[in-house]
Amino acid sequence: MKIAERRAPAAAREKLEQAGLHPLLARLYAARRIGSAAETANRFENLIAPSQLLNCERAAALLAEAIAAGKRLLIVADYDADGATACAVGVRALRQMGAKVDYIVPDRVALGYGLSPELVELAAERGPDLLITVDNGIASLEGVARARKLGIGTLITDHHLPGEALPEADCIVNPNQPGCPFPSKTIAGVGVMFYVMLALRAELRKRGAFAAGAEPNLAALTDLVALGTIADVVPLDANNRILVAQGLKRLRAGGARPGIAALLAAGGGDASRASCFDLGFVIGPRLNAAGRLADMGLGIECLVTDDPSRAANCARELDQLNRERRRIEGGMLEQALAALQDQAGLGEDAGTTITLFDPAWHQGVVGLIASRVREKAHRPTLCFAPAGNGQLRGSGRSIPTLHLRDCLDLVAKRAPGLILRFGGHAQAAGLTIQEKDLPRLRELFEDTAAGLLPEAARLRVVETDGELEPAYHSLEVAQLLEAQIWGQGFPPPLFCATFAVESQRVVGERHLKLRLRISGSSGDGRRMQAMRFNSPAFLPATFRAAYRIGVNEFNGMKTVQLTVEHTE
């Protein structure tokens, strides 16, 4: 592992400072290619126009006509936080605009991902006139064909990368489909649905559908949009940062949906100080737990209800599921790491990739295990669980230098029929194979990734923002940084320094609590409290590390705390 430093262009940094930004923020933003203060304002009016999203206005017209005709709409949701929030945005907005709308969620184990023909058959029992997919559907050729045969219309809203063919839907809204000029290719599924609802409101406004003062305030749904965007770990480009910033602003002002407020409370969070961390690591896992272990219908119900008591009950159930998820994940991770150790899979001479399977593993948790193994070994990782009928369902996570979906696409082309279904993003993907084909898949995945990854690209490089001035190790600065918008593609500040250890002890069996003195050129001898989570091994007396600065609150007292993330 190598600790590197991001460079902040001096001209951009100076320009931001002159515009009134805090000197540290100016440095951090300049290192993330922000060139003007306007890019940090995150104003709602600066969102890319819905007209730039291919077929968005066409979808709005389709929905407006369906509403006017009293047609029955059915949203086909997904079983993760992005799909759940996209469904909630659709249900809430469409009902406010007079639609007859309900939703259905596929059973993760029985039906798998997306609008499958089997799910269409179930949906048809509800008598819908139009199926609306959220966060899925771009690969559902067979499902859309089945719906068409049954006389049911389909509107696809998705953000995943399409295959060589598109489904023959009535309308497709996806920024990644061919010919779409929308600049924010990394928008989440919930963002796509939010854009369709913005276009629908504009279309209904044009048709005179709203009485005076009855036009819905869609900005009130930005807390849901922010949650789905952060929880889906999509890169935070300028447009996504605006969506997240607006959602956090609403949360901090007390405008959260009852379900989001209840989920935040279940995790001990404070809405008035809500941050991207709360969305991604407090609310997101609790919502995702329903899709991983049970039925995401519970999560969606939590987000669409306006009854605080009902929301609180849902949040309690989701919190219990999340505790169970953590228990299952802990056992699976131990097995995965033990298997790697047995295979000498953590050594320098190990292969380019990792592919793991255990017949006792849970389908809903293999993605988390793939993520943990990838973090540990810094190699593209696939983890599989049984899916019945002799099939395995897998989830993969990649390193920044390998586009995982493209890699799997190449595997599929080299061995037609080997991968039954697959889809995803650059850093995460899902796939289904026959269990008997696992050895062949492991071999081809290794060979293909090895050919795509030059040796230099396999080195783990931890990018930091360099050394932090001693004066900035303060509570005020920690709070300032926590209040900003950080996430995938716009990483939270990570600093580096050389530390001397004054004391260290293991707490909670898995974590290291430290008292450190900053030494070297960045230090002035001051002492800081620090934690190193999920790594109880003692550190040497002096070490160089990448760390974060944050706020620790205990018994009502707030203090600065460093979190040691990586050591050289």
Legacy VTK file of the C-alpha trace (Angstrom):
# vtk DataFile Version 3.0
C-alpha trace
ASCII
DATASET POLYDATA
POINTS 568 float
0.000 0.000 0.000
1.133 3.511 -0.818
-0.116 6.751 0.750
-0.280 9.493 -1.887
-1.368 13.124 -1.812
-3.941 14.884 -3.960
-2.716 18.113 -5.470
-4.803 21.244 -5.135
-4.154 23.639 -8.048
-2.926 26.889 -6.527
-4.985 29.101 -8.857
-8.258 27.312 -8.057
-7.490 27.288 -4.361
-6.762 31.019 -4.337
-9.903 31.772 -6.331
-12.058 29.849 -3.853
-10.458 31.585 -0.890
-11.043 34.974 -2.470
-14.705 34.042 -2.884
-14.968 33.650 0.887
-14.505 29.934 1.434
-12.663 28.708 4.499
-9.004 28.186 3.517
-9.166 24.469 4.314
-12.349 23.985 2.293
-10.786 25.931 -0.573
-7.848 23.530 -0.550
-10.059 20.442 -0.352
-12.434 21.584 -3.082
-9.603 22.616 -5.397
-8.119 19.123 -5.009
-11.494 17.742 -6.134
-11.471 19.888 -9.276
-13.878 22.544 -8.070
-12.967 25.750 -9.876
-15.467 28.295 -8.568
-17.549 29.026 -5.486
-20.699 28.670 -7.603
-19.996 24.937 -7.866
-20.213 24.632 -4.074
-23.528 26.479 -3.698
-25.614 23.347 -4.457
-28.688 25.398 -5.395
-31.804 23.576 -6.569
-32.123 25.860 -9.583
-28.695 24.694 -10.788
-29.924 21.158 -11.440
-29.611 19.924 -15.013
-32.928 20.440 -16.788
-35.198 17.375 -17.184
-35.412 18.166 -20.902
-31.812 16.965 -21.258
-32.744 13.485 -20.015
-33.731 11.481 -23.092
-37.439 10.512 -23.100
-38.095 12.208 -19.758
-40.707 14.540 -21.248
-42.136 11.670 -23.283
-42.506 9.676 -20.051
-44.235 12.676 -18.464
-46.746 12.826 -21.324
-47.365 9.072 -21.049
-48.030 9.376 -17.324
-50.182 12.487 -17.698
-52.407 10.708 -20.211
-52.631 7.659 -17.927
-53.647 9.847 -14.973
-56.271 11.673 -17.054
-57.724 8.343 -18.198
-57.835 6.947 -14.677
-55.479 4.108 -15.558
-53.927 1.897 -12.897
-50.181 2.320 -12.433
-47.952 -0.227 -10.728
-44.370 0.577 -9.749
-41.953 -2.357 -9.971
-39.413 -1.647 -7.248
-36.015 -3.096 -6.427
-34.875 -4.570 -3.143
-32.116 -2.116 -2.233
-32.202 1.408 -0.788
-32.006 3.060 -4.201
-34.961 1.052 -5.475
-36.942 1.579 -2.271
-36.451 5.345 -2.235
-37.183 5.568 -5.981
-40.421 3.672 -5.381
-41.332 5.965 -2.473
-40.649 9.071 -4.579
-42.868 7.674 -7.334
-45.715 6.626 -5.047
-45.747 9.893 -3.118
-45.442 12.177 -6.146
-47.878 10.277 -8.359
-50.538 10.163 -5.646
-50.132 13.886 -5.096
-50.708 14.357 -8.821
-53.908 12.324 -8.847
-52.670 8.931 -10.045
-53.998 5.523 -9.052
-50.696 3.907 -8.146
-49.434 0.970 -6.128
-46.145 -0.954 -6.036
-44.751 -4.477 -6.113
-41.317 -5.745 -5.061
-39.734 -8.970 -6.372
-38.811 -11.642 -3.867
-35.007 -11.641 -3.916
-34.695 -15.409 -3.548
-37.659 -16.617 -5.590
-37.654 -14.094 -8.439
-34.267 -12.434 -8.434
-33.566 -8.990 -9.823
-35.604 -6.897 -12.210
-38.783 -7.197 -14.239
-38.722 -10.916 -14.964
-41.571 -12.704 -16.812
-42.505 -14.375 -13.517
-42.806 -10.994 -11.796
-44.931 -9.712 -14.674
-47.320 -12.611 -14.126
-47.635 -11.674 -10.441
-48.072 -8.028 -11.301
-50.762 -8.859 -13.853
-52.949 -10.213 -11.041
-53.270 -6.608 -9.799
-54.757 -5.523 -13.131
-52.340 -2.697 -13.996
-52.501 -0.724 -17.208
-48.896 0.475 -16.944
-45.845 -0.969 -15.192
-43.219 1.568 -14.099
-39.819 0.153 -13.188
-37.521 2.013 -10.824
-33.793 1.226 -10.515
-34.280 -1.768 -12.824
-35.665 -2.801 -16.178
-32.981 -1.819 -18.692
-32.011 -5.499 -19.071
-35.553 -6.906 -18.757
-36.119 -7.866 -22.391
-38.146 -10.982 -21.583
-40.184 -9.313 -18.849
-41.159 -6.379 -21.051
-42.044 -8.771 -23.870
-44.299 -10.720 -21.507
-46.006 -7.538 -20.334
-46.594 -6.487 -23.943
-48.147 -9.889 -24.697
-50.499 -9.418 -21.735
-51.478 -5.952 -22.961
-49.691 -4.099 -20.151
-47.673 -0.981 -20.950
-44.163 -0.480 -19.588
-42.210 2.614 -18.608
-38.583 1.848 -17.730
-36.740 4.212 -15.394
-33.251 2.959 -14.624
-29.614 4.026 -14.417
-27.767 0.759 -14.945
-25.666 0.180 -18.044
-27.690 -1.356 -20.893
-26.767 -4.451 -22.846
-26.521 -4.705 -26.602
-30.324 -4.682 -26.952
-32.935 -2.558 -25.189
-36.326 -3.847 -24.055
-39.260 -2.929 -26.329
-40.912 -0.762 -23.685
-43.346 2.080 -24.325
-40.718 4.459 -22.973
-37.216 4.187 -21.488
-35.643 6.860 -19.308
-32.026 6.028 -18.536
-29.096 8.455 -18.855
-26.858 5.572 -19.938
-28.959 4.451 -22.893
-27.552 5.215 -26.350
-28.187 8.750 -27.542
-28.981 10.278 -24.148
-27.190 13.649 -23.756
-27.802 13.942 -20.000
-24.397 14.898 -18.531
-24.876 13.253 -15.128
-24.382 9.627 -16.147
-23.881 8.624 -12.511
-27.313 9.700 -11.262
-28.949 7.052 -9.056
-32.206 5.287 -9.849
-34.026 7.485 -7.355
-32.630 10.541 -9.124
-33.974 9.323 -12.474
-37.442 8.816 -10.978
-37.296 12.245 -9.336
-36.525 13.781 -12.728
-39.484 11.999 -14.304
-41.710 13.389 -11.550
-40.344 16.911 -12.153
-41.175 16.530 -15.850
-44.625 15.148 -15.038
-45.439 18.114 -12.804
-44.372 20.471 -15.604
-46.535 18.543 -18.090
-49.592 18.616 -15.808
-48.996 22.296 -15.122
-49.020 22.908 -18.888
-52.304 21.000 -19.155
-53.881 23.070 -16.369
-54.339 20.038 -14.129
-53.587 21.810 -10.847
-56.000 23.989 -8.969
-54.622 27.200 -7.480
-52.209 26.327 -4.675
-52.563 22.577 -5.269
-49.313 21.981 -7.142
-47.172 19.410 -5.281
-43.893 20.532 -3.721
-41.498 17.925 -5.085
-38.567 19.506 -3.246
-40.128 17.954 -0.142
-39.027 14.562 -1.498
-35.339 15.413 -1.696
-34.614 13.689 1.618
-35.589 10.426 -0.117
-33.496 11.325 -3.166
-30.464 12.109 -1.007
-30.810 8.839 0.911
-31.022 6.685 -2.223
-28.154 8.538 -3.905
-25.758 8.122 -0.980
-26.862 4.572 -0.119
-26.315 3.418 -3.716
-22.737 4.765 -3.588
-22.963 6.483 -6.962
-20.240 9.049 -7.743
-21.178 12.497 -6.466
-20.835 14.657 -9.539
-22.089 18.262 -9.365
-25.717 17.304 -10.062
-25.774 14.515 -7.494
-24.199 16.828 -4.917
-27.048 19.277 -5.416
-29.632 16.531 -4.869
-27.877 15.328 -1.715
-27.323 18.845 -0.376
-30.995 19.727 -0.828
-32.058 16.547 0.966
-29.722 17.149 3.895
-30.899 20.761 4.113
-34.463 19.517 4.449
-33.473 16.935 7.056
-31.597 19.489 9.147
-34.572 21.858 8.966
-36.922 19.212 10.404
-38.603 18.309 7.118
-37.796 14.585 6.974
-40.355 12.016 5.893
-41.617 10.156 9.005
-39.854 6.954 7.902
-36.487 8.604 7.430
-36.802 10.368 10.774
-37.689 7.044 12.441
-34.783 5.184 10.825
-32.384 7.923 11.853
-33.683 7.776 15.412
-33.326 3.976 15.441
-29.621 4.449 14.748
-29.176 7.125 17.390
-28.850 9.917 14.814
-29.818 13.558 15.144
-31.696 15.008 12.162
-30.567 18.545 12.966
-26.963 17.422 12.347
-27.674 14.878 9.612
-24.724 14.146 7.350
-23.824 11.957 4.404
-22.457 9.478 6.960
-25.924 9.195 8.531
-27.501 8.499 5.147
-24.914 5.928 4.127
-24.099 4.175 7.389
-27.053 4.741 9.742
-30.210 4.813 7.616
-29.025 2.970 4.496
-28.048 -0.348 6.149
-31.297 -0.499 8.119
-33.335 0.046 4.989
-31.249 -2.407 2.961
-31.666 -5.067 5.649
-35.263 -5.624 4.544
-34.207 -6.435 0.994
-31.322 -8.610 2.123
-33.140 -10.787 4.650
-36.878 -10.303 4.225
-39.136 -8.224 2.009
-38.302 -4.666 0.907
-42.026 -4.008 1.092
-41.409 -3.257 4.765
-38.778 -0.676 3.862
-40.988 0.966 1.250
-43.909 1.066 3.672
-41.638 2.845 6.138
-40.869 5.491 3.502
-44.374 6.045 2.102
-46.383 6.205 5.314
-47.264 9.588 6.797
-48.157 8.034 10.152
-45.251 8.585 12.607
-46.366 5.620 14.736
-46.457 3.276 11.755
-43.082 4.604 10.612
-41.597 4.006 14.066
-42.879 0.417 14.095
-41.406 -0.231 10.648
-38.097 1.312 11.704
-37.931 -0.951 14.767
-38.477 -4.025 12.606
-35.835 -2.825 10.152
-33.391 -2.213 12.987
-33.917 -5.784 14.219
-33.345 -7.118 10.706
-30.160 -5.098 10.491
-28.894 -6.635 13.721
-29.577 -10.072 12.281
-27.850 -9.063 9.058
-24.738 -8.046 11.005
-24.725 -11.407 12.792
-24.988 -13.341 9.530
-22.402 -11.130 7.850
-19.920 -11.640 10.686
-20.078 -15.425 10.369
-19.841 -15.357 6.571
-16.886 -12.987 6.649
-14.984 -15.269 9.034
-15.569 -18.168 6.634
-14.510 -16.089 3.636
-11.277 -14.897 5.225
-10.496 -18.397 6.470
-10.989 -19.746 2.941
-8.656 -17.068 1.603
-6.055 -17.917 4.207
-6.258 -21.605 3.322
-5.721 -20.716 -0.336
-2.875 -18.313 0.515
-5.145 -15.774 -1.136
-3.866 -12.796 0.842
-0.216 -13.104 -0.115
1.721 -11.100 -2.660
1.797 -14.056 -5.058
-1.990 -14.496 -5.026
-3.978 -14.144 -8.237
-5.524 -11.036 -9.703
-9.066 -11.858 -8.570
-10.952 -13.692 -5.830
-13.989 -15.940 -6.378
-15.614 -17.538 -3.329
-18.628 -19.759 -2.710
-20.099 -21.485 0.310
-23.297 -23.558 0.177
-24.435 -22.085 3.518
-24.096 -18.445 2.477
-27.089 -16.101 2.258
-27.899 -14.504 -1.105
-28.756 -11.184 0.482
-25.385 -10.787 2.191
-22.857 -11.974 -0.429
-22.506 -8.429 -1.773
-21.373 -7.209 1.625
-18.911 -10.084 1.898
-17.518 -9.313 -1.550
-17.035 -5.716 -0.438
-15.256 -6.691 2.793
-12.978 -9.186 1.029
-12.179 -6.656 -1.690
-11.204 -4.127 0.999
-9.017 -6.678 2.747
-7.241 -8.073 -0.315
-7.557 -5.158 -2.763
-8.588 -7.469 -5.596
-11.763 -7.727 -7.701
-13.981 -10.171 -5.821
-16.995 -12.351 -6.628
-18.951 -14.117 -3.872
-21.684 -16.664 -4.572
-24.574 -18.242 -2.671
-26.991 -21.006 -3.706
-30.006 -19.820 -5.704
-31.819 -23.141 -6.158
-32.257 -25.297 -9.263
-28.522 -25.890 -9.437
-27.782 -22.181 -9.830
-25.596 -19.739 -7.924
-26.294 -16.055 -7.521
-23.252 -13.866 -7.050
-22.308 -10.326 -6.238
-19.043 -8.662 -7.157
-17.004 -5.664 -6.067
-14.051 -4.222 -7.912
-11.044 -1.985 -7.389
-10.933 1.484 -9.030
-8.793 0.348 -11.953
-11.124 -2.438 -13.196
-14.613 -1.846 -14.643
-16.390 -4.897 -13.274
-19.426 -4.940 -15.534
-17.260 -4.583 -18.624
-15.033 -7.388 -17.353
-18.043 -9.698 -16.877
-19.333 -8.708 -20.307
-16.025 -9.821 -21.806
-16.208 -13.108 -19.880
-19.735 -13.658 -21.214
-18.572 -13.027 -24.786
-15.632 -15.404 -24.424
-17.832 -18.179 -23.048
-21.420 -17.796 -24.316
-23.915 -19.316 -21.905
-21.523 -19.402 -18.964
-23.136 -16.395 -17.286
-26.912 -16.731 -17.315
-27.609 -13.136 -16.265
-25.487 -10.200 -15.183
-25.585 -6.437 -14.776
-24.251 -3.589 -12.703
-21.723 -0.777 -12.605
-17.995 -0.181 -12.784
-17.435 -1.097 -9.145
-20.345 -3.446 -8.361
-22.206 -6.112 -10.301
-24.457 -9.121 -9.903
-24.561 -12.363 -11.868
-26.137 -15.819 -12.009
-24.398 -19.023 -13.135
-24.876 -22.773 -12.952
-23.135 -24.227 -9.896
-21.298 -26.747 -12.064
-19.766 -23.855 -14.028
-18.144 -22.164 -11.000
-14.610 -23.509 -11.684
-14.797 -22.333 -15.292
-16.133 -18.930 -14.254
-13.367 -18.551 -11.658
-10.734 -19.360 -14.269
-12.135 -17.033 -16.943
-12.709 -14.171 -14.497
-9.093 -14.459 -13.362
-7.694 -14.601 -16.896
-9.873 -11.744 -18.168
-9.160 -9.426 -15.257
-5.438 -10.198 -15.416
-5.451 -9.141 -19.062
-7.249 -5.886 -18.262
-5.167 -4.927 -15.212
-1.518 -3.992 -15.728
0.741 -4.716 -12.776
0.990 -1.055 -11.764
-2.803 -0.783 -11.558
-2.970 -3.472 -8.866
-1.130 -1.472 -6.241
-3.394 -0.094 -3.527
-2.913 3.669 -3.497
-4.573 5.643 -0.716
-5.125 9.225 -1.822
-4.988 11.790 0.966
-5.272 15.540 1.251
-1.790 15.767 2.665
-0.896 17.059 6.097
-3.393 19.018 8.154
-2.123 22.151 9.846
-1.936 21.741 13.636
-4.359 24.619 14.201
-7.017 22.797 12.192
-7.156 19.859 14.591
-10.108 21.543 16.284
-13.748 20.858 17.032
-14.817 23.765 14.820
-12.985 22.355 11.802
-14.268 18.834 12.457
-17.838 20.155 12.526
-17.222 22.227 9.395
-16.051 19.155 7.486
-18.932 16.988 8.710
-21.433 19.536 7.408
-20.198 19.265 3.800
-21.301 16.900 1.021
-18.874 14.000 0.597
-19.210 10.590 -0.977
-18.201 8.310 -3.833
-16.213 10.248 -6.418
-16.050 13.260 -4.098
-14.288 11.628 -1.164
-14.386 12.922 2.394
-11.141 14.527 3.593
-8.393 12.079 4.459
-5.177 13.513 5.892
-1.793 11.982 6.569
0.756 12.439 9.332
3.409 10.678 11.355
2.262 9.804 14.869
3.914 8.757 18.097
1.844 6.398 20.234
1.480 7.446 23.880
-1.071 4.781 24.783
-3.211 2.153 23.066
-5.708 -0.436 24.212
-8.298 -2.742 22.689
-11.953 -1.812 23.238
-15.040 -3.775 22.271
-12.764 -6.733 21.346
-12.259 -5.446 17.773
-11.180 -1.813 18.001
-8.073 0.068 19.063
-8.313 3.197 21.193
-5.237 5.413 21.019
-3.693 8.543 22.408
-1.370 9.965 19.785
1.112 12.788 19.443
1.494 14.340 16.011
5.167 14.414 15.150
7.196 15.300 12.067
6.826 18.458 10.024
3.053 18.648 10.523
3.129 18.343 14.274
3.465 20.797 17.097
3.520 18.164 19.802
-0.229 18.267 20.448
-1.954 15.121 21.659
-5.099 13.657 20.087
-7.553 10.890 20.880
-7.922 8.378 18.052
-9.664 5.148 17.101
-8.773 2.389 14.706
-11.921 0.380 14.031
-12.030 -3.361 13.272
-8.278 -3.697 13.686
-7.231 -4.564 17.250
-3.535 -5.249 16.503
-1.237 -2.829 18.321
0.566 -0.217 16.257
4.312 0.493 16.454
5.580 3.312 18.665
5.872 5.579 15.610
3.920 5.158 12.402
2.676 7.058 9.363
-1.035 6.928 8.665
-3.956 8.252 6.684
-6.666 9.494 9.039
-9.950 11.366 9.270
-10.886 14.072 11.738
-14.349 13.943 13.243
-16.563 14.708 16.209
-16.985 12.276 19.087
-20.024 12.877 21.286
-20.218 11.197 24.688
-22.479 12.142 27.591
-23.361 15.374 25.833
-19.728 16.407 25.417
-18.247 16.891 21.950
-14.552 16.385 21.334
-12.249 15.975 18.358
-11.401 12.396 17.470
-9.141 11.043 14.760
-9.942 7.819 12.944
-6.900 5.924 11.681
-7.871 4.427 8.316
-4.597 3.147 6.831
-0.998 2.753 7.960
2.142 2.483 5.869
LINES 1 569
568 0 1 2 3 4 5 6 7 8 9 10 11 12 13 14 15 16 17 18 19 20 21 22 23 24 25 26 27 28 29 30 31 32 33 34 35 36 37 38 39 40 41 42 43 44 45 46 47 48 49 50 51 52 53 54 55 56 57 58 59 60 61 62 63 64 65 66 67 68 69 70 71 72 73 74 75 76 77 78 79 80 81 82 83 84 85 86 87 88 89 90 91 92 93 94 95 96 97 98 99 100 101 102 103 104 105 106 107 108 109 110 111 112 113 114 115 116 117 118 119 120 121 122 123 124 125 126 127 128 129 130 131 132 133 134 135 136 137 138 139 140 141 142 143 144 145 146 147 148 149 150 151 152 153 154 155 156 157 158 159 160 161 162 163 164 165 166 167 168 169 170 171 172 173 174 175 176 177 178 179 180 181 182 183 184 185 186 187 188 189 190 191 192 193 194 195 196 197 198 199 200 201 202 203 204 205 206 207 208 209 210 211 212 213 214 215 216 217 218 219 220 221 222 223 224 225 226 227 228 229 230 231 232 233 234 235 236 237 238 239 240 241 242 243 244 245 246 247 248 249 250 251 252 253 254 255 256 257 258 259 260 261 262 263 264 265 266 267 268 269 270 271 272 273 274 275 276 277 278 279 280 281 282 283 284 285 286 287 288 289 290 291 292 293 294 295 296 297 298 299 300 301 302 303 304 305 306 307 308 309 310 311 312 313 314 315 316 317 318 319 320 321 322 323 324 325 326 327 328 329 330 331 332 333 334 335 336 337 338 339 340 341 342 343 344 345 346 347 348 349 350 351 352 353 354 355 356 357 358 359 360 361 362 363 364 365 366 367 368 369 370 371 372 373 374 375 376 377 378 379 380 381 382 383 384 385 386 387 388 389 390 391 392 393 394 395 396 397 398 399 400 401 402 403 404 405 406 407 408 409 410 411 412 413 414 415 416 417 418 419 420 421 422 423 424 425 426 427 428 429 430 431 432 433 434 435 436 437 438 439 440 441 442 443 444 445 446 447 448 449 450 451 452 453 454 455 456 457 458 459 460 461 462 463 464 465 466 467 468 469 470 471 472 473 474 475 476 477 478 479 480 481 482 483 484 485 486 487 488 489 490 491 492 493 494 495 496 497 498 499 500 501 502 503 504 505 506 507 508 509 510 511 512 513 514 515 516 517 518 519 520 521 522 523 524 525 526 527 528 529 530 531 532 533 534 535 536 537 538 539 540 541 542 543 544 545 546 547 548 549 550 551 552 553 554 555 556 557 558 559 560 561 562 563 564 565 566 567
